[in-house]
Amino acid sequence: MTDRKLKDAAAQALGSFLSRETEGRFRSSHSDLTKLLPFAARLTLECIGNSDALYHDIEHTMLVTIRLEDAMSMSVESILRQKGADVATIVPEASVKRATSWLHAKNVGSLVVTSGNAVVGLISEREIVHAIARYGETATSMPVSEIMRRGVITVSPTDTVSHVMSLMTRHRVRHMPVLRDGNLVGIISIGDVVKHRLEDLELETNVLRDAYNAAR
């Protein structure tokens, strides 16, 4: 039997063993744990030579793998739980001057324009600057409905952050309202996405460092 086949067989055996040993500890938090175990076992066999540390190294590799997979599939709802679901809104009839004052008071970059429970647009610093450049000082007395961005791209709480990043890049937008069953439940910004990505990069760096240290 080749070395590769031996490693695959060992990984499969270790994966089955750890599945039985750790099912009660991890099954509730990660339904696909069993799929990760052979990978964790194989990676550990590649990295370590001390058989006494085998179990703990495999378990550690399994845990960081789970953390990395969870980070990559993090949902919008997870971000909203961290930042809060408060959304600054304004009605279409309000003046642009009122919108600028509300942006300042709430210390946010955009306002969701609502009519009743419906999202009808979005106004941000960008729309206000464009309006002033086009109409001059009279822009501040115009209603929000005349300068707001229509056809707003929205996301749901179950969408992944990766999907949000793709939409923001494709449509060149920085703020996206979050709707659940047609109701406004939050807003996600490019700042939220960047913060999440930085946390991803930090996690990936830690995983690579751990793998490097294990292989030394």
C-alpha positions in Angstrom: 0.0 0.0 0.0 1.3 3.5 -0.9 2.1 6.1 1.7 -0.9 8.2 0.3 -3.3 5.3 0.7 -2.0 4.6 4.2 -2.6 8.2 5.2 -6.0 8.1 3.7 -6.9 4.9 5.6 -5.5 6.3 8.8 -7.4 9.5 8.3 -10.6 7.6 7.8 -10.1 5.5 10.9 -9.2 8.5 13.0 -12.1 10.4 11.7 -14.5 7.6 12.6 -12.9 7.4 16.1 -13.1 11.1 16.7 -16.7 11.2 15.4 -17.7 8.8 18.2 -15.5 10.5 20.8 -16.6 14.1 20.1 -20.2 13.8 18.8 -21.7 14.8 22.1 -19.4 17.8 22.5 -19.7 19.3 19.0 -22.7 17.8 17.1 -25.1 20.5 18.4 -23.0 23.4 17.1 -21.9 22.0 13.7 -24.2 19.5 11.9 -21.5 18.7 9.3 -18.7 17.9 11.8 -18.2 14.3 10.5 -17.3 15.7 7.1 -14.5 17.7 8.6 -12.9 15.0 10.7 -11.1 13.1 7.9 -9.6 16.3 6.7 -8.5 17.3 10.3 -7.0 13.8 10.9 -5.1 13.8 7.5 -3.7 17.3 8.1 -2.6 16.3 11.6 -0.8 13.2 10.3 1.0 15.4 7.8 2.1 17.9 10.5 3.1 15.9 13.7 5.5 13.2 14.6 4.7 12.8 18.3 2.0 10.1 18.6 1.3 11.1 22.3 0.0 14.5 21.0 -2.0 13.0 18.2 -5.5 13.2 19.7 -5.1 16.8 20.9 -3.6 18.0 17.7 -6.3 16.5 15.6 -9.0 18.0 17.9 -7.3 21.4 17.7 -7.1 21.2 13.9 -10.8 20.2 13.8 -11.8 23.2 15.9 -9.9 25.8 13.9 -11.3 24.3 10.7 -14.8 24.6 12.1 -14.1 28.2 13.1 -12.8 29.1 9.6 -15.8 27.4 7.9 -18.2 29.2 10.2 -16.5 32.6 9.6 -16.7 32.2 5.8 -20.5 31.4 6.0 -21.3 34.1 8.6 -24.8 35.5 8.0 -26.1 39.0 7.9 -28.1 38.2 11.0 -24.9 37.4 12.9 -23.6 40.9 12.1 -26.9 42.5 13.1 -26.7 40.8 16.5 -23.3 42.3 17.0 -24.0 45.9 15.8 -27.7 46.1 16.6 -30.8 46.3 14.4 -31.5 50.0 14.8 -32.1 51.7 11.4 -32.3 55.5 10.8 -35.3 56.2 8.5 -36.9 59.2 7.0 -40.1 59.9 5.0 -40.0 60.9 1.3 -41.7 64.2 2.0 -39.0 65.4 4.4 -36.6 68.1 3.2 -33.0 67.4 2.2 -31.9 69.8 5.0 -33.8 67.6 7.5 -32.1 64.6 6.1 -28.6 66.1 6.6 -29.5 67.1 10.2 -30.8 63.5 10.9 -27.6 62.0 9.4 -25.6 64.1 11.7 -27.7 63.4 14.8 -27.6 59.7 14.2 -24.0 59.7 13.1 -24.7 57.4 10.2 -23.9 57.5 6.5 -27.3 56.8 5.1 -31.1 56.9 5.8 -33.6 54.4 4.6 -36.6 56.2 3.0 -39.8 54.5 4.1 -43.5 55.1 3.3 -45.5 53.2 5.9 -43.7 49.8 6.2 -42.4 49.9 2.6 -38.8 50.8 1.7 -39.0 53.2 -1.2 -35.5 54.5 -1.4 -32.2 55.4 0.3 -30.5 58.7 0.8 -26.8 59.1 1.8 -24.1 61.7 1.8 -23.4 60.9 -1.8 -26.9 61.8 -3.0 -26.9 65.0 -1.0 -23.5 66.1 -2.4 -24.6 65.3 -6.0 -27.8 67.3 -5.5 -26.0 70.3 -4.1 -23.5 70.2 -7.0 -26.4 70.1 -9.5 -28.9 72.4 -7.9 -26.9 74.6 -5.6 -28.3 75.8 -2.2 -31.9 75.2 -3.4 -31.2 71.4 -3.0 -31.5 71.6 0.8 -35.2 72.7 0.5 -36.1 69.9 -2.0 -38.0 66.8 -0.8 -35.9 63.7 -0.2 -38.0 61.9 -2.8 -36.5 64.0 -5.6 -32.9 63.0 -4.9 -33.0 59.6 -3.2 -31.7 56.5 -4.8 -34.6 54.3 -5.9 -34.6 50.6 -6.7 -32.6 49.9 -3.5 -30.8 46.5 -3.4 -31.8 44.7 -0.2 -30.7 41.5 1.5 -32.2 39.1 4.0 -30.9 38.1 7.4 -30.0 34.6 6.1 -27.8 35.9 3.3 -24.1 35.3 3.8 -21.6 38.1 4.1 -19.8 36.8 1.0 -23.1 37.3 -0.9 -23.4 40.9 0.4 -19.8 41.6 -0.7 -20.6 40.4 -4.1 -23.8 42.5 -4.4 -22.0 45.7 -3.1 -19.2 45.2 -5.7 -21.6 44.5 -8.6 -24.0 47.4 -7.9 -21.4 49.8 -6.5 -23.4 50.5 -3.3 -22.2 51.0 0.3 -25.4 50.5 2.3 -28.0 47.7 2.0 -31.3 47.5 4.0 -32.0 44.1 5.5 -35.6 42.8 5.0 -37.3 39.9 6.6 -40.7 39.0 5.0 -40.8 42.5 3.5 -40.2 44.3 6.9 -37.1 46.4 7.6 -35.1 44.7 10.3 -31.6 46.3 9.9 -29.0 47.8 7.6 -25.6 46.6 6.6 -22.8 48.8 5.4 -19.5 48.4 3.6 -17.9 49.2 7.0 -19.6 46.2 8.5 -18.4 44.0 5.7 -14.8 45.3 5.9 -14.7 44.7 9.7 -15.9 41.1 9.2 -13.3 40.5 6.5 -10.5 41.8 8.7 -11.7 39.3 11.4 -11.6 36.6 8.7 -8.1 37.5 7.7 -7.0 37.4 11.4 -8.5 34.0 11.8 -6.9 32.7 8.6 -3.5 34.0 9.7 -3.9 32.2 13.1 -4.8 29.0 11.4 -1.8 29.2 9.0 0.5 30.0 12.0 -0.8 27.0 13.9 -0.3 24.7 10.9 3.3 26.1 10.4 4.2 25.6 14.1 2.8 22.0 14.0 4.9 21.2 11.0 8.2 22.5 12.5 
